[in-house]
Amino acid sequence: MVKHNNMVPNQHFHKKWAGGASGHARGPLHIVSWFDQAPKKKVRRLKRSAKQAAIAPRPTGGALRPVVHCPTIKYNSKVRLGRGFSLEELKKAGIPAKFAKTIGICVDKRRVNKSEEAMAVNVARLAEYKAKLILFPKKGAAKKGPIADSSKEECAGAAQFQGVVMPLAKPEVEYPMMKVTEEMRAVNQRSTMRLAFIEKKMKGTRLRMKKEKEAAKDKK
């Protein structure tokens, strides 16, 4: 029997392992095992390798994506990779939208540019991609188009690019360093800032009190 004013024991010992959604909530004991963890890892690796070999010589990280700013006031200072380049950006870069899809460039017809600075960044990104691109000819000799096909020598020396195409580089922030002098140590900056804050906060109240005092003197 349970003694004293303790919590009533409520251990859930009647549950079957791997029950509920798997359909074994009632019946014999079903235990989920994970003995095939290492083989599953190998299978995933082989599938990735097969997929990369199937899309070769295209990059493993997919198509090129633009640099966009995140939505809302809270996050619009941050940048990330977007869905696709706008039609205006492709036009400025000299790449037709239909042709862009065939050379590994994502296109988003709905996207609209709202600033010249952001558009210039993506146009420069497309220009850099064009300069680095090795375009394999479909059949026969190299053809001339919006972007000319690469030569046989360039195609022979090409290797499949691993990872995301032109990933975002984190800006290196350099903080200015200076030597702390004795004059700096002598001044309590926290007290100075606190006094300035109080002066600003009490400015209106002190002006009102001053006017009231002057008005009381005039009445006398």
C-alpha positions as CSV (number, residue, x, y, z in Angstrom):
1,M,0.0,0.0,0.0
2,V,1.0,3.6,-0.6
3,K,1.8,5.4,2.6
4,H,1.9,9.1,3.5
5,N,0.9,12.0,1.3
6,N,3.1,11.2,-1.7
7,M,2.4,11.4,-5.4
8,V,0.3,8.6,-6.8
9,P,2.5,6.4,-8.9
10,N,1.5,6.4,-12.6
11,Q,4.2,4.5,-14.5
12,H,3.2,3.7,-18.0
13,F,4.3,0.0,-18.1
14,H,1.5,-1.2,-20.3
15,K,2.7,0.4,-23.5
16,K,4.1,-1.8,-26.3
17,W,7.3,-0.7,-27.9
18,A,6.8,0.5,-31.5
19,G,3.1,0.9,-30.8
20,G,0.6,3.6,-31.7
21,A,1.0,4.9,-35.2
22,S,2.8,1.7,-36.3
23,G,-0.3,-0.4,-35.7
24,H,1.1,-2.5,-32.9
25,A,-0.5,-0.7,-30.0
26,R,-2.2,-4.0,-29.0
27,G,-0.9,-7.5,-29.3
28,P,2.5,-9.1,-28.9
29,L,5.6,-7.0,-27.9
30,H,7.2,-5.3,-30.9
31,I,10.6,-3.8,-30.4
32,V,12.2,-1.4,-32.8
33,S,15.9,-2.2,-33.5
34,W,18.5,-0.2,-35.3
35,F,21.1,-2.8,-36.1
36,D,21.2,-1.7,-39.7
37,Q,22.5,1.8,-38.9
38,A,25.9,1.2,-40.6
39,P,24.4,-0.4,-43.8
40,K,21.8,2.4,-44.1
41,K,24.6,4.9,-43.9
42,K,26.5,3.1,-46.7
43,V,23.3,2.9,-48.8
44,R,22.8,6.7,-48.5
45,R,26.4,7.3,-49.5
46,L,26.1,5.1,-52.5
47,K,22.9,6.7,-53.6
48,R,24.5,10.2,-53.3
49,S,27.4,8.9,-55.4
50,A,25.1,7.4,-58.0
51,K,23.1,10.7,-58.2
52,Q,26.3,12.7,-58.6
53,A,27.5,10.4,-61.4
54,A,24.2,10.6,-63.2
55,I,24.2,14.4,-63.3
56,A,28.0,14.8,-64.1
57,P,29.6,17.0,-65.2
58,R,27.0,19.3,-63.6
59,P,27.7,20.6,-60.0
60,T,26.5,18.4,-57.2
61,G,25.0,21.3,-55.3
62,G,22.4,22.2,-57.9
63,A,21.9,25.3,-59.9
64,L,23.1,28.9,-59.3
65,R,20.8,30.9,-57.0
66,P,20.6,34.7,-56.4
67,V,21.5,36.7,-53.2
68,V,18.3,38.0,-51.6
69,H,17.4,39.8,-48.4
70,C,15.1,38.1,-45.9
71,P,11.6,39.4,-45.5
72,T,10.2,41.6,-42.6
73,I,11.9,44.4,-40.7
74,K,13.3,42.0,-38.2
75,Y,15.4,40.0,-40.8
76,N,15.8,42.2,-43.8
77,S,19.4,43.1,-42.9
78,K,20.4,39.4,-43.5
79,V,21.0,37.9,-46.9
80,R,20.5,34.3,-48.1
81,L,20.3,32.4,-51.3
82,G,16.9,32.9,-53.1
83,R,14.6,30.8,-55.3
84,G,15.8,32.2,-58.7
85,F,17.1,35.2,-60.7
86,S,14.5,37.7,-61.9
87,L,13.9,38.3,-65.6
88,E,15.3,41.9,-65.3
89,E,18.6,40.6,-63.8
90,L,18.9,38.0,-66.6
91,K,18.2,40.7,-69.2
92,K,21.0,43.0,-67.8
93,A,23.4,40.0,-67.7
94,G,22.6,39.2,-71.3
95,I,21.2,35.7,-70.7
96,P,17.7,34.7,-72.0
97,A,15.5,33.1,-69.4
98,K,14.9,29.9,-71.3
99,F,18.6,29.5,-72.0
100,A,19.4,30.2,-68.4
101,K,17.5,27.1,-67.2
102,T,19.6,24.9,-69.5
103,I,23.0,26.1,-68.1
104,G,22.3,25.7,-64.4
105,I,20.8,29.0,-63.5
106,C,17.5,29.2,-61.4
107,V,14.9,31.5,-62.8
108,D,12.0,33.0,-60.8
109,K,9.5,34.8,-63.1
110,R,7.5,36.2,-60.1
111,R,10.4,37.9,-58.4
112,V,10.7,41.7,-58.7
113,N,13.7,43.9,-58.1
114,K,13.1,46.8,-55.7
115,S,16.6,48.3,-55.4
116,E,19.4,49.0,-57.8
117,E,22.0,47.8,-55.3
118,A,20.5,44.3,-54.9
119,M,20.1,43.9,-58.7
120,A,23.7,45.0,-59.3
121,V,24.9,42.3,-56.9
122,N,23.1,39.6,-58.7
123,V,24.1,40.8,-62.2
124,A,27.7,40.7,-61.0
125,R,27.1,37.2,-59.7
126,L,25.8,36.1,-63.1
127,A,28.7,37.7,-64.9
128,E,31.2,35.8,-62.6
129,Y,29.3,32.6,-63.3
130,K,29.5,33.2,-67.0
131,A,33.2,33.7,-66.8
132,K,33.8,30.5,-64.9
133,L,31.2,28.3,-66.8
134,I,32.4,25.5,-69.0
135,L,29.6,24.7,-71.4
136,F,29.7,21.3,-73.1
137,P,28.4,21.2,-76.7
138,K,25.4,19.0,-77.3
139,K,26.4,17.5,-80.6
140,G,29.3,18.0,-83.0
141,A,31.4,21.1,-82.9
142,A,31.1,24.1,-80.5
143,K,28.3,26.4,-81.3
144,K,27.9,30.1,-80.7
145,G,24.9,31.4,-78.8
146,P,24.2,33.7,-75.8
147,I,27.1,31.9,-74.2
148,A,29.5,30.1,-76.6
149,D,30.3,26.4,-76.1
150,S,33.7,25.6,-74.6
151,S,36.5,24.1,-76.5
152,K,37.5,20.4,-76.4
153,E,40.5,21.2,-74.3
154,E,38.4,23.0,-71.7
155,C,35.8,20.2,-71.6
156,A,38.5,17.6,-71.3
157,G,40.1,19.3,-68.3
158,A,36.7,20.0,-66.5
159,A,35.9,18.3,-63.2
160,Q,32.6,18.1,-61.4
161,F,32.1,20.8,-58.9
162,Q,31.4,19.6,-55.4
163,G,29.0,21.5,-53.1
164,V,26.9,24.7,-53.5
165,V,27.7,26.8,-56.6
166,M,29.1,30.1,-55.5
167,P,28.1,30.0,-51.8
168,L,27.7,33.1,-49.7
169,A,30.9,34.2,-48.1
170,K,30.7,35.5,-44.5
171,P,32.1,39.0,-44.3
172,E,35.2,39.3,-42.1
173,V,34.5,42.1,-39.6
174,E,37.7,43.9,-38.4
175,Y,37.3,45.6,-35.0
176,P,39.6,48.6,-34.4
177,M,42.0,48.0,-31.6
178,M,43.6,50.7,-29.4
179,K,45.7,51.0,-26.3
180,V,43.9,51.8,-23.1
181,T,45.5,54.9,-21.5
182,E,45.5,56.1,-17.9
183,E,43.2,59.0,-18.9
184,M,40.6,56.5,-20.1
185,R,40.9,54.6,-16.9
186,A,40.4,57.7,-14.8
187,V,37.0,58.5,-16.4
188,N,34.0,56.3,-15.4
189,Q,32.2,56.0,-18.7
190,R,29.1,54.3,-17.1
191,S,28.5,57.2,-14.7
192,T,29.0,59.7,-17.5
193,M,26.4,57.9,-19.7
194,R,24.0,57.4,-16.8
195,L,24.1,61.1,-15.9
196,A,23.6,62.1,-19.6
197,F,20.6,59.7,-19.7
198,I,19.1,61.2,-16.5
199,E,19.6,64.8,-17.8
200,K,17.8,63.9,-21.1
201,K,15.0,62.2,-19.2
202,M,14.4,65.0,-16.7
203,K,14.8,67.9,-19.1
204,G,11.1,68.3,-19.8
205,T,10.2,67.9,-16.1
206,R,12.8,70.5,-15.0
207,L,11.6,73.0,-17.6
208,R,8.0,72.6,-16.5
209,M,9.0,73.0,-12.8
210,K,10.9,76.2,-13.7
211,K,8.0,77.7,-15.6
212,E,5.6,76.9,-12.7
213,K,8.0,78.5,-10.2
214,E,8.3,81.7,-12.3
215,A,4.5,81.8,-12.7
216,A,4.1,81.5,-8.9
217,K,6.5,84.4,-8.4
218,D,4.5,86.6,-10.9
219,K,1.3,86.0,-9.0
220,K,2.9,87.2,-5.8
